[in-house]
Amino acid sequence: MTVAIVDSTFIMHLFRRYQPAITWFDSNQRFSITSISWMEVMVGVPNKRAQSESLDLLGGFEILFVTDADQRWAMEQIKRLRFSNSNSTMLNDALIAAVAYRLQVPLYTHNLKDMTPMIGTLAVKPYA
């Protein structure tokens, strides 16, 4: 059962062996990622070696898939927030937030600027 979701920013910190991310990750419960974050990470790998390392890292997470209802919710968020001064909601952000919203679990992210207007206090910065 999913207790929390981490997004791509966190995965990249782990991949780069950023010590605060490793320490935080090791001291917490099992996390999930969305299929969107999985794809963001894989699209960003520069070569086969990094792809293999990324697959190993991502294999340690439960993958949560976007549903039809999530997509509808994300569409509403984009419509609501797209032209606000404080938010530049992107497609991937809205889809990731939708899964956290549906499950009502925290989304650990360093992208609070875009996530908080969509999911409020479910968006949590995990470490400095």
C-alpha positions, 0 to 999 in steps of 0.5 A, a space after each residue: 500500500 502506498 504511503 507516500 510518493 516521491 517525484 523526479 527531483 528526489 529520484 535525481 538527487 538519489 541518482 546523483 548520490 546527494 547525501 541529504 536525499 540518501 539520509 532522508 530516504 534511508 530513514 523513512 518508509 517505502 515510497 512509490 513513484 508515478 509512471 510519469 516520474 519513471 518516464 521523466 527519469 528515463 527520458 533524461 538519461 544520457 547513455 545506456 550505462 545511466 539507463 541501466 543505473 536508473 532502471 536499478 534505482 527505479 526498480 526499488 519503487 512501486 510504480 503508480 499508474 495514472 487513471 482516467 479520473 487522474 487525467 480529468 483532475 489534471 486537466 481541471 488543474 491546468 485549466 484553473 491554474 495555467 494563467 495564474 501569476 503564481 503558477 506555471 502548471 505543466 502537464 507532468 506536474 499535474 499528472 503526478 499531483 493527480 495521483 497524490 490527490 486521488 490517494 490522499 498521500 504526501 508527494 515529496 518534492 522540491 517543486 512546491 511552487 507548482 505542486 502546492 496550488 494543486 494539492 496543498 499540504 500534500 506537497 511536502 519538501 523532504 529535506 533542504 
